[in-house]
Amino acid sequence: MSATSSPKGLALLLITLGSLVAITASVAVLATHEQAWRYVIAAGGLVQFVGWVLHGRQLRGGRR
């Protein structure tokens, strides 16, 4: 696997899902002015972060 490979499998799913949730919640907080949507934005960012960490572990061979 090269250092520039794209995320695949579960990592790609988590990255995409986290991004979509965060963007959707950002639009919702702008439209409704409900502060509770900010927690959903944070959760989407966390899911995306987990996806990138998983991709990094797959790219570098797991544990060190």
N, CA, C and O atoms as a GROMACS GRO file, in nm:
protein
  256
    1MET      N    1   0.084  -0.117   0.000
    1MET     CA    2   0.000   0.000   0.000
    1MET      C    3   0.089   0.124   0.000
    1MET      O    4   0.183   0.132   0.079
    2SER      N    5   0.061   0.217  -0.085
    2SER     CA    6   0.142   0.339  -0.092
    2SER      C    7   0.096   0.440   0.012
    2SER      O    8  -0.013   0.429   0.069
    3ALA      N    9   0.180   0.539   0.036
    3ALA     CA   10   0.149   0.642   0.137
    3ALA      C   11   0.036   0.735   0.091
    3ALA      O   12  -0.017   0.810   0.173
    4THR      N   13   0.000   0.731  -0.035
    4THR     CA   14  -0.105   0.820  -0.085
    4THR      C   15  -0.235   0.745  -0.115
    4THR      O   16  -0.320   0.796  -0.187
    5SER      N   17  -0.250   0.626  -0.060
    5SER     CA   18  -0.370   0.548  -0.090
    5SER      C   19  -0.495   0.613  -0.028
    5SER      O   20  -0.487   0.683   0.073
    6SER      N   21  -0.606   0.589  -0.091
    6SER     CA   22  -0.734   0.643  -0.044
    6SER      C   23  -0.794   0.551   0.061
    6SER      O   24  -0.767   0.431   0.060
    7PRO      N   25  -0.874   0.608   0.152
    7PRO     CA   26  -0.943   0.524   0.250
    7PRO      C   27  -1.036   0.424   0.181
    7PRO      O   28  -1.096   0.454   0.078
    8LYS      N   29  -1.046   0.305   0.239
    8LYS     CA   30  -1.133   0.201   0.184
    8LYS      C   31  -1.211   0.135   0.297
    8LYS      O   32  -1.171   0.142   0.414
    9GLY      N   33  -1.320   0.072   0.262
    9GLY     CA   34  -1.396  -0.008   0.357
    9GLY      C   35  -1.458   0.074   0.469
    9GLY      O   36  -1.519   0.179   0.447
   10LEU      N   37  -1.440   0.022   0.591
   10LEU     CA   38  -1.501   0.085   0.709
   10LEU      C   39  -1.448   0.227   0.731
   10LEU      O   40  -1.523   0.316   0.771
   11ALA      N   41  -1.319   0.248   0.706
   11ALA     CA   42  -1.261   0.382   0.724
   11ALA      C   43  -1.331   0.483   0.632
   11ALA      O   44  -1.365   0.593   0.675
   12LEU      N   45  -1.351   0.445   0.507
   12LEU     CA   46  -1.420   0.534   0.412
   12LEU      C   47  -1.563   0.561   0.456
   12LEU      O   48  -1.610   0.674   0.447
   13LEU      N   49  -1.631   0.458   0.504
   13LEU     CA   50  -1.768   0.475   0.552
   13LEU      C   51  -1.775   0.572   0.669
   13LEU      O   52  -1.861   0.660   0.671
   14LEU      N   53  -1.686   0.557   0.765
   14LEU     CA   54  -1.687   0.645   0.882
   14LEU      C   55  -1.653   0.788   0.846
   14LEU      O   56  -1.715   0.882   0.896
   15ILE      N   57  -1.554   0.807   0.759
   15ILE     CA   58  -1.516   0.942   0.717
   15ILE      C   59  -1.632   1.010   0.645
   15ILE      O   60  -1.664   1.125   0.672
   16THR      N   61  -1.695   0.938   0.552
   16THR     CA   62  -1.805   0.994   0.475
   16THR      C   63  -1.926   1.021   0.564
   16THR      O   64  -1.987   1.128   0.555
   17LEU      N   65  -1.961   0.925   0.648
   17LEU     CA   66  -2.076   0.941   0.736
   17LEU      C   67  -2.056   1.057   0.833
   17LEU      O   68  -2.147   1.136   0.854
   18GLY      N   69  -1.937   1.066   0.891
   18GLY     CA   70  -1.908   1.176   0.983
   18GLY      C   71  -1.918   1.311   0.917
   18GLY      O   72  -1.970   1.406   0.975
   19SER      N   73  -1.867   1.320   0.794
   19SER     CA   74  -1.875   1.447   0.720
   19SER      C   75  -2.019   1.485   0.689
   19SER      O   76  -2.059   1.600   0.708
   20LEU      N   77  -2.097   1.389   0.642
   20LEU     CA   78  -2.236   1.416   0.609
   20LEU      C   79  -2.318   1.458   0.732
   20LEU      O   80  -2.400   1.550   0.724
   21VAL      N   81  -2.294   1.391   0.843
   21VAL     CA   82  -2.366   1.426   0.966
   21VAL      C   83  -2.328   1.567   1.012
   21VAL      O   84  -2.415   1.645   1.049
   22ALA      N   85  -2.199   1.598   1.009
   22ALA     CA   86  -2.155   1.731   1.053
   22ALA      C   87  -2.208   1.841   0.963
   22ALA      O   88  -2.252   1.946   1.012
   23ILE      N   89  -2.206   1.819   0.833
   23ILE     CA   90  -2.256   1.922   0.740
   23ILE      C   91  -2.407   1.939   0.756
   23ILE      O   92  -2.456   2.052   0.759
   24THR      N   93  -2.480   1.829   0.766
   24THR     CA   94  -2.625   1.836   0.782
   24THR      C   95  -2.662   1.907   0.913
   24THR      O   96  -2.753   1.990   0.916
   25ALA      N   97  -2.590   1.875   1.020
   25ALA     CA   98  -2.618   1.940   1.148
   25ALA      C   99  -2.580   2.088   1.144
   25ALA      O  100  -2.644   2.170   1.210
   26SER      N  101  -2.476   2.123   1.068
   26SER     CA  102  -2.438   2.264   1.055
   26SER      C  103  -2.549   2.344   0.987
   26SER      O  104  -2.580   2.456   1.028
   27VAL      N  105  -2.608   2.286   0.884
   27VAL     CA  106  -2.719   2.353   0.816
   27VAL      C  107  -2.839   2.362   0.912
   27VAL      O  108  -2.908   2.464   0.915
   28ALA      N  109  -2.862   2.257   0.988
   28ALA     CA  110  -2.975   2.257   1.082
   28ALA      C  111  -2.957   2.363   1.190
   28ALA      O  112  -3.054   2.429   1.227
   29VAL      N  113  -2.835   2.380   1.241
   29VAL     CA  114  -2.815   2.481   1.346
   29VAL      C  115  -2.831   2.622   1.288
   29VAL      O  116  -2.876   2.712   1.358
   30LEU      N  117  -2.796   2.642   1.163
   30LEU     CA  118  -2.817   2.772   1.101
   30LEU      C  119  -2.965   2.798   1.073
   30LEU      O  120  -3.011   2.912   1.083
   31ALA      N  121  -3.039   2.694   1.040
   31ALA     CA  122  -3.180   2.711   1.007
   31ALA      C  123  -3.269   2.723   1.130
   31ALA      O  124  -3.364   2.801   1.130
   32THR      N  125  -3.238   2.646   1.235
   32THR     CA  126  -3.327   2.641   1.350
   32THR      C  127  -3.278   2.719   1.472
   32THR      O  128  -3.356   2.751   1.561
   33HIS      N  129  -3.149   2.751   1.476
   33HIS     CA  130  -3.088   2.820   1.590
   33HIS      C  131  -3.100   2.741   1.719
   33HIS      O  132  -3.095   2.797   1.828
   34GLU      N  133  -3.114   2.609   1.706
   34GLU     CA  134  -3.115   2.521   1.824
   34GLU      C  135  -2.972   2.484   1.859
   34GLU      O  136  -2.897   2.435   1.774
   35GLN      N  137  -2.934   2.508   1.982
   35GLN     CA  138  -2.797   2.482   2.023
   35GLN      C  139  -2.766   2.332   2.036
   35GLN      O  140  -2.649   2.294   2.036
   36ALA      N  141  -2.867   2.250   2.047
   36ALA     CA  142  -2.846   2.105   2.062
   36ALA      C  143  -2.780   2.044   1.938
   36ALA      O  144  -2.715   1.940   1.948
   37TRP      N  145  -2.797   2.107   1.823
   37TRP     CA  146  -2.736   2.055   1.700
   37TRP      C  147  -2.583   2.059   1.708
   37TRP      O  148  -2.516   1.986   1.636
   38ARG      N  149  -2.529   2.142   1.794
   38ARG     CA  150  -2.383   2.152   1.808
   38ARG      C  151  -2.325   2.021   1.860
   38ARG      O  152  -2.211   1.988   1.828
   39TYR      N  153  -2.399   1.949   1.941
   39TYR     CA  154  -2.354   1.817   1.987
   39TYR      C  155  -2.349   1.718   1.872
   39TYR      O  156  -2.260   1.632   1.866
   40VAL      N  157  -2.444   1.729   1.780
   40VAL     CA  158  -2.446   1.641   1.663
   40VAL      C  159  -2.327   1.674   1.572
   40VAL      O  160  -2.267   1.584   1.514
   41ILE      N  161  -2.294   1.801   1.560
   41ILE     CA  162  -2.177   1.841   1.482
   41ILE      C  163  -2.050   1.780   1.542
   41ILE      O  164  -1.966   1.727   1.470
   42ALA      N  165  -2.038   1.788   1.673
   42ALA     CA  166  -1.921   1.732   1.741
   42ALA      C  167  -1.915   1.580   1.724
   42ALA      O  168  -1.807   1.524   1.704
   43ALA      N  169  -2.030   1.515   1.731
   43ALA     CA  170  -2.033   1.369   1.713
   43ALA      C  171  -1.992   1.332   1.570
   43ALA      O  172  -1.921   1.233   1.549
   44GLY      N  173  -2.036   1.409   1.472
   44GLY     CA  174  -1.996   1.384   1.334
   44GLY      C  175  -1.846   1.400   1.316
   44GLY      O  176  -1.782   1.322   1.245
   45GLY      N  177  -1.790   1.501   1.379
   45GLY     CA  178  -1.645   1.520   1.375
   45GLY      C  179  -1.569   1.406   1.441
   45GLY      O  180  -1.463   1.366   1.393
   46LEU      N  181  -1.624   1.355   1.550
   46LEU     CA  182  -1.561   1.243   1.619
   46LEU      C  183  -1.564   1.116   1.533
   46LEU      O  184  -1.465   1.043   1.527
   47VAL      N  185  -1.677   1.091   1.468
   47VAL     CA  186  -1.688   0.975   1.380
   47VAL      C  187  -1.589   0.987   1.265
   47VAL      O  188  -1.525   0.889   1.227
   48GLN      N  189  -1.577   1.106   1.209
   48GLN     CA  190  -1.482   1.128   1.100
   48GLN      C  191  -1.338   1.108   1.149
   48GLN      O  192  -1.257   1.048   1.078
   49PHE      N  193  -1.306   1.156   1.267
   49PHE     CA  194  -1.173   1.139   1.324
   49PHE      C  195  -1.140   0.991   1.342
   49PHE      O  196  -1.029   0.947   1.311
   50VAL      N  197  -1.236   0.915   1.393
   50VAL     CA  198  -1.215   0.770   1.411
   50VAL      C  199  -1.188   0.703   1.277
   50VAL      O  200  -1.104   0.614   1.268
   51GLY      N  201  -1.259   0.746   1.174
   51GLY     CA  202  -1.236   0.691   1.040
   51GLY      C  203  -1.095   0.720   0.990
   51GLY      O  204  -1.032   0.633   0.931
   52TRP      N  205  -1.046   0.841   1.013
   52TRP     CA  206  -0.910   0.876   0.969
   52TRP      C  207  -0.805   0.800   1.050
   52TRP      O  208  -0.703   0.760   0.995
   53VAL      N  209  -0.830   0.781   1.179
   53VAL     CA  210  -0.736   0.703   1.261
   53VAL      C  211  -0.732   0.558   1.212
   53VAL      O  212  -0.625   0.499   1.201
   54LEU      N  213  -0.849   0.502   1.183
   54LEU     CA  214  -0.855   0.366   1.132
   54LEU      C  215  -0.781   0.356   0.999
   54LEU      O  216  -0.708   0.259   0.976
   55HIS      N  217  -0.798   0.452   0.912
   55HIS     CA  218  -0.726   0.454   0.785
   55HIS      C  219  -0.576   0.461   0.808
   55HIS      O  220  -0.499   0.392   0.741
   56GLY      N  221  -0.532   0.544   0.901
   56GLY     CA  222  -0.390   0.555   0.932
   56GLY      C  223  -0.332   0.427   0.984
   56GLY      O  224  -0.218   0.392   0.951
   57ARG      N  225  -0.408   0.356   1.066
   57ARG     CA  226  -0.360   0.227   1.118
   57ARG      C  227  -0.351   0.124   1.007
   57ARG      O  228  -0.257   0.044   1.005
   58GLN      N  229  -0.445   0.125   0.915
   58GLN     CA  230  -0.440   0.032   0.803
   58GLN      C  231  -0.324   0.066   0.712
   58GLN      O  232  -0.259  -0.024   0.657
   59LEU      N  233  -0.296   0.193   0.694
   59LEU     CA  234  -0.190   0.239   0.606
   59LEU      C  235  -0.053   0.205   0.661
   59LEU      O  236   0.038   0.170   0.585
   60ARG      N  237  -0.038   0.214   0.793
   60ARG     CA  238   0.092   0.193   0.853
   60ARG      C  239   0.110   0.055   0.917
   60ARG      O  240   0.212   0.028   0.980
   61GLY      N  241   0.014  -0.031   0.900
   61GLY     CA  242   0.029  -0.168   0.946
   61GLY      C  243  -0.014  -0.198   1.087
   61GLY      O  244   0.035  -0.295   1.145
   62GLY      N  245  -0.102  -0.121   1.143
   62GLY     CA  246  -0.157  -0.152   1.276
   62GLY      C  247  -0.069  -0.105   1.389
   62GLY      O  248  -0.012   0.005   1.384
   63ARG      N  249  -0.057  -0.187   1.492
   63ARG     CA  250   0.019  -0.149   1.611
   63ARG      C  251   0.167  -0.136   1.580
   63ARG      O  252   0.221  -0.196   1.487
   64ARG      N  253   0.230  -0.054   1.664
   64ARG     CA  254   0.376  -0.039   1.652
   64ARG      C  255   0.443  -0.097   1.772
   64ARG      O  256   0.566  -0.094   1.781
   0.00000   0.00000   0.00000
